[in-house]
Each structure stands twice: as structure tokens, then as C-alpha cells.
Amino acid sequence: MKRKALIIDDEFEMCLLLKLYLIKKEYEVDMAYNLKDGINKIDSFNPSIIFLDNNLPDGSGWQMAKEILEHYPFIKISLMSSLRPSVPSSISYESVFIMEKPLSKREIDKCLSSFSE
């Protein structure tokens, strides 16, 4: 079964570049540009990892991470932000990886390998 990644970020170019890189890593990828659409795609797409931006047009992705993990404990989340805010204390670091933008291939690979261990 192919690994699946969902990217939730309002920056179209960021989504596209990350999608192309993940496809090369043999992931099936879907994208959403706001929280509402991203949350709606979780059930239908069934991702194993979500790349979640913090500052989205309809809310804070990092604040939504706790709720996602409560409903979908099998999903891993890569929290992304250009301004590294505090991670909500209620989030388990076992299920998240934090990446600062701009992303590098090395950091993405580090994230993917940390979840595959």
C-alpha cells in the first residue's frame, strides 16, 4: 500500500514543491489550502502524514493538531511555520515533527525518517 501525505498550507507554490518532492519519495499526495478543506480530506484520503502549516486563512493549524491527533491517533503531523510559535503543550512530540520554513530537502527527509522508525 502506498504511503499518503496530505499538505495543508495556503501557499500554493509551497504545496506544489512539497508535493513534487514527496511524489519522488513514492508518496501519494493531496493538498488543501485551508483548515476546513484539509480536515474534510482526512477521512476520504486517509493520510499517514499531514504537513500542516500554522498560519492558515481560517485558523491556526498548530492549534488544530491536537484535535486531529485525538480523532486520528495513527496520523503523524509535520508542523510547519516560517515563524516558529510555541507548540501547544497538549501535543505529544511522538506524533509531531516541527519544520521551519523555508523547508529544505534535508529537513523533509529527517521528518519522513523520524516517522518511519
C-alpha positions as CSV (number, residue, x, y, z in Angstrom):
1,M,0.0,0.0,0.0
2,K,1.3,3.4,-1.0
3,R,2.1,5.9,1.7
4,K,-0.1,9.0,1.7
5,A,0.6,12.6,2.6
6,L,-1.8,15.5,3.0
7,I,-0.4,19.0,2.7
8,I,-2.5,21.8,4.4
9,D,-0.9,25.1,3.5
10,D,-2.3,28.3,2.0
11,E,0.8,28.9,-0.1
12,F,0.2,27.2,-3.4
13,E,3.8,27.2,-4.5
14,M,4.9,25.6,-1.2
15,C,2.2,22.9,-1.6
16,L,3.3,22.2,-5.2
17,L,7.0,22.0,-4.4
18,L,6.5,19.7,-1.4
19,K,4.1,17.6,-3.4
20,L,6.6,17.1,-6.2
21,Y,9.3,16.1,-3.7
22,L,7.0,13.7,-1.8
23,I,5.9,12.1,-5.1
24,K,9.6,11.4,-5.8
25,K,9.7,9.7,-2.4
26,E,6.8,7.5,-3.6
27,Y,4.0,9.1,-1.6
28,E,0.5,9.7,-2.9
29,V,-0.2,13.3,-2.1
30,D,-3.3,15.5,-1.8
31,M,-3.4,19.2,-0.9
32,A,-5.7,21.7,0.8
33,Y,-5.3,25.4,1.1
34,N,-7.2,25.9,4.4
35,L,-8.1,24.0,7.6
36,K,-11.7,23.3,6.7
37,D,-10.8,21.6,3.4
38,G,-7.9,19.8,4.9
39,I,-9.9,18.4,7.8
40,N,-12.6,17.3,5.4
41,K,-10.0,15.4,3.3
42,I,-8.6,13.3,6.2
43,D,-11.4,10.8,6.2
44,S,-11.6,10.4,2.4
45,F,-7.8,10.4,1.7
46,N,-6.6,8.6,4.8
47,P,-3.1,10.1,5.0
48,S,-0.4,8.6,7.2
49,I,1.3,12.0,7.5
50,I,-0.1,15.6,7.4
51,F,2.2,18.6,6.6
52,L,0.3,21.3,8.5
53,D,1.1,25.0,8.3
54,N,0.4,27.1,11.3
55,N,-1.0,30.4,9.8
56,L,-3.9,29.5,7.6
57,P,-6.8,31.7,6.4
58,D,-9.3,30.1,8.7
59,G,-7.3,29.4,11.8
60,S,-4.1,28.1,13.4
61,G,-3.1,24.7,12.1
62,W,-0.9,24.1,15.1
63,Q,-3.9,24.6,17.4
64,M,-5.9,22.1,15.3
65,A,-3.2,19.5,15.5
66,K,-4.3,18.4,19.0
67,E,-7.8,17.7,17.7
68,I,-6.6,15.9,14.7
69,L,-4.4,13.6,16.8
70,E,-7.3,12.9,19.2
71,H,-9.5,11.8,16.3
72,Y,-6.8,10.1,14.2
73,P,-4.1,8.9,16.6
74,F,-2.4,6.9,13.8
75,I,-1.6,10.0,11.8
76,K,1.8,11.8,12.1
77,I,1.9,15.5,11.7
78,S,4.7,17.7,10.5
79,L,4.0,21.2,11.9
80,M,5.4,23.9,9.5
81,S,5.8,27.6,10.1
82,S,8.0,30.5,9.0
83,L,7.6,32.0,12.5
84,R,8.2,29.2,15.0
85,P,5.5,29.7,17.6
86,S,5.2,27.6,20.8
87,V,3.9,24.1,20.3
88,P,0.7,23.6,22.3
89,S,1.6,21.8,25.5
90,S,-1.1,19.2,24.9
91,I,0.5,17.8,21.8
92,S,2.7,14.7,22.1
93,Y,6.1,15.1,20.5
94,E,6.0,11.4,19.4
95,S,3.3,12.3,16.8
96,V,4.7,15.6,15.5
97,F,7.8,16.9,13.8
98,I,8.5,20.6,13.6
99,M,9.9,22.3,10.5
100,E,10.7,25.9,9.9
101,K,10.1,27.5,6.5
102,P,11.8,27.7,4.1
103,L,11.9,23.9,4.1
104,S,15.0,22.0,2.9
105,K,15.2,18.6,1.4
106,R,17.3,17.5,4.4
107,E,14.7,18.6,6.9
108,I,11.9,16.9,4.9
109,D,13.9,13.7,4.8
110,K,14.6,14.0,8.5
111,C,10.9,14.3,9.2
112,L,10.0,11.3,7.0
113,S,12.6,9.1,8.5
114,S,11.6,10.1,12.1
115,F,8.1,8.8,11.4
116,S,9.2,5.6,9.7
117,E,11.3,4.4,12.6
